[in-house]
Structure formats: structure tokens, C-alpha cells
């Protein structure tokens, strides 16, 4: 659009263009399915094939060995930037590209059609699945070896297919309730400036579709009519223009946190943010570099030796339980595994409770303590939580490249900028949310408490990247 065109005209043109893009997604479902099958093929190549190849030796490089190339592509590029996409364009990955979701939906075409049982719809699964896969991945060195990667990701994909064959019909029951990253994706997509938005007044005013009229299938089981946020929407476009009320549009990245999250309190998301993304994930990324881990291991080893129990220092377990590659001098003993669990567990509890206390203080500063306000203020920590998880995963990118002699410039400066920006964003969100309840000193104290929580999170990554 030419610079001389008035801003309102440019805005209307952009809105119309985005609405047409949403309609394009709806009209080209076949093309999207073709893209999904291509991604499925790439997924199999990166995850399954390397598990049946010999492990590369030290002379191999990313550009000469399929296993190394697959590890770099999957863990160094795929996963970090899928997380980034959630913040930029919502869950487009889930609706347009995700191989696991596509396979689960395809399987559900031949589903037995059983009603979804209550145990599947339990709201705690996002945290449990995230925690379980994260911890198991650390115990088996999922980032460094192809067999654990196949066990974790292949097992998840197989479970998604089985769930599709049993429950629902043409639905993504797995994605809606059980996917290990569903909770993280739902949290991060709240910051996306692009989303499908529902005009409730237009929906109510539109004529009710005639019996048999063309409708749409919302595979992830989102109640589109009442949808206010982007957390559950897979951005597939199937509902675009339905009843003249659904359209793809821009919004402020702050809008959902400030104006919607407070009306949708969620213990599962609060737990995932405080104890998962800001607690457990920190411990999982930190432990291998932490001197505290070594101190804990030394204390435990000394106690065991003094009591005549040396077998935990010598015994290991199969590779699918603990890292066990003696030809690579990479073996995790039972003691290593136990201390790893204690370290990650301690990080989860200590950081989670500490951050929860700061959020509770922020809530109390605004008046009588309110659980609804506590949940709302926790959501303001999403930027720093997402930034930390991204930096932890992108550290693998830097490590893979450094192992092949490729030095990424300005890594420290980029990390510092991202952490500072995310902390400031969380603080600004806290200021906006606090302003809904109080002003003046109370508002400032509440925002300061959230700033303190963001600072604690930043400090954890400073320890990992600059001190240890």
C-alpha cells in the first residue's frame, strides 16, 4: 500500500486481506492436507530413520551425516521455532502443519466413535504430559540420541493414532486433551497478534443455517460460538466466515492477557506456567551445567560409600530408562538418575512456590486476596516463561553448530536482549492487569511483585548462560 494512502484505508485493506486469507484456508483444505502429508514424511525421516542407523563418530558433521542433520533440524530448528510461531501467528502449526495432529485426525475417520471418557478430559493432563515427557527426555538424553527421540515422539504419535481410532469421529481428541505440548502452545498463543475472532452479535443476528446446509468441522473441539481467545484454536480456517461472524484478524498482543484471561481462571494453566515452564523446565535445562547438581551427587555418593552401598554408583539401566551408551562414555548410573529427578523436582517445587508467593503478594496488594486475580496475574508471566523455554531449546541450536565449528555471533547479546524484553513485557502486562483493580501505590506494588518474579526467572537463565 502506498505511503500516501490514509491509515484507516490501509487498516481496512489489511483487515480485508486477512479475512480473505482465512477464507483461503477454508477453501483449500485439500492443499493443507497435502502439506500435512509432506510434513509427516519429513517427520518420519527426522525421527524414525536415524534410530536404525549407526551412531555417528566424532569425524562426522551435520552436513555429512543424516543422524546429526536430523538432530540439528528437529531439536535445533524445528522445535525452537515452532514455539516462536505460537507467539507470532498462534497455533497455525497445529492446524496446518503438525504431523501428529494430522495422523490422529486421519485415524479418527475410521474411529469406533466412542464417547470421550472423563479421565481423558481431566484438566491436569497438559501439566502431567509436559512434565513426564520433559523429565523422561532428560533421563534418556533425548536430544543427543535417536532411539530415545523415537521412543518419546514415536510413542506420542502412536498414542495419538490410537486415541483417534477409539474416540470421536473426524476429531482431534488427542490434541484437545492429551498432547504433551498442548498446554504450552495454548499459553503462548495468547500473545499472538493474529487470531480467528468471533463477532457474537453477528452470529446471533445471522439466520440459523437450514438443516443439511454446509457447516464446518472443528477438529480440536473448540466451542467456536463462545470463543474469546486464541489458546484452543488451531487456526485451520475451517470456521472462517461462518454465519458472517468468524474472521481472521489482527489484535493487540496484550489484549487476551489483559482483557480475557481474567474471565477464564485456570488452575491447569497457572500450574503449567509457575511450576512447569518457570520451574520444571529450568531444572531440566540447568542440571547438566549446575554445580549444585554435582554437589548433590557428591553428598549422596559419600553417604552411600560410608554405608557400604556402592551399587547405585556402578549400576545403570537400559537406554530406554537411563542414558546408557558405554561406547560413547556416556552412561547414567542409578545414582545419576536419582539425583537428576531430585534436582528437577526441587527446581519445580522451590521455583514454583517462590513465584506463586510473589504472584500472591501482587494479588493481595490490589485488595483482599482473590484467586481469580491470582490466576490473572500469573498469565502476565507468559512472556518470560515462553522466552525461557525458547532460550533453553535454542541453546541446543548453538551447541549443535558449535560442535561443527560454526560460531553464532552475538549469542550473549541476543539472549540478554530477549530476556530483558520478555521481563519488561511481563511487567507491562502486570501493570495493565493491576490497573483493572486498583491504581496508585497498590498498582505499583503489584506490578513490582510480578517484576520480581520475572527477575527470578531471568536470574535462572543468567546462571546457566553466563555464570556456570
Secondary structure, 3 states (H helix, E strand, C coil): CCCCCCHHHHHHHHHHHHHHHHHHHHHCHHHHHHHHHHHHHHHHHHHCHHHHCCCCCCCCCCCCCHHHHHHHHHHHHHHHHHHHHHHHHCCHHHHHHCHHHHHHHHHHHHCCCECCCCCCCCCCHHHHHHHHHHHHHHHHCCCCCHHHHHHHHHHHHHHHHHHHHHECCCCCHHHHHHCCCHHHHHHHHHHCCEEEEECHHHHHHCCCCCCCCCCCCCCCCCCHHHCCCCCCCCCCCCCCCHHHCEEEEECCCCHHHHHHHHHCCCHHHHHHHHHHHHHHHHHHHHHHHCHHHHHHHHHHHHHHHHCCCCHHHHCCCCCCCCCEEHHHCEECCHHHHHHHHHHHHHHHHHHHHHHHHHHHHHHHHCCCCCHHHHHHHHHCCHHHHHHHHHHHHHHHHHHHHHHCCCCCCCHHHHHHHHHHHHHHHHHHHHHHHHCCCCCHHHHHHHHHHHHHHHHHHHHHHHHHHHHC
